[in-house]
Amino acid sequence: MIRMLIVSQLILKFIKYSIQFGVAPWKYFQLNAKYFNKEKGYTIG
């Protein structure tokens, strides 16, 4: 029960901040792809 509340809060905050900053939610990972790839050690090319 508590986990469902936490997950729903995270999702609602994610949507709220996406709207607040005017960024489509599905673009989040595109915007941060370089950071995630660098952190995991992935290289492209």
C-alpha positions in Angstrom: 0.0 0.0 0.0 2.7 2.5 1.0 4.7 1.5 -2.1 1.8 2.4 -4.4 1.5 5.8 -2.7 5.2 6.5 -3.2 5.1 5.4 -6.9 2.0 7.5 -7.6 3.6 10.5 -6.0 6.7 10.1 -8.1 4.6 9.8 -11.3 2.5 12.8 -10.4 5.6 14.9 -9.6 7.2 13.8 -12.8 4.2 15.0 -14.8 3.9 18.2 -12.8 7.6 19.2 -13.4 7.3 18.2 -17.1 4.3 20.6 -17.4 6.1 23.3 -15.3 9.2 23.3 -17.5 7.3 22.8 -20.7 9.0 19.5 -21.7 7.1 16.5 -22.9 7.5 13.7 -20.4 8.8 11.2 -23.0 11.6 13.6 -23.8 13.2 13.3 -20.3 15.4 10.3 -21.3 16.3 11.9 -24.6 17.4 15.1 -22.8 19.5 13.1 -20.3 20.7 10.3 -22.6 24.3 11.7 -22.7 24.4 11.6 -18.9 23.0 8.1 -18.6 25.3 6.8 -21.3 28.4 8.4 -19.7 27.4 7.1 -16.3 27.0 3.5 -17.5 30.1 3.7 -19.8 28.2 3.2 -23.0 29.7 4.7 -26.2 27.9 5.4 -29.4 29.8 5.0 -32.7 
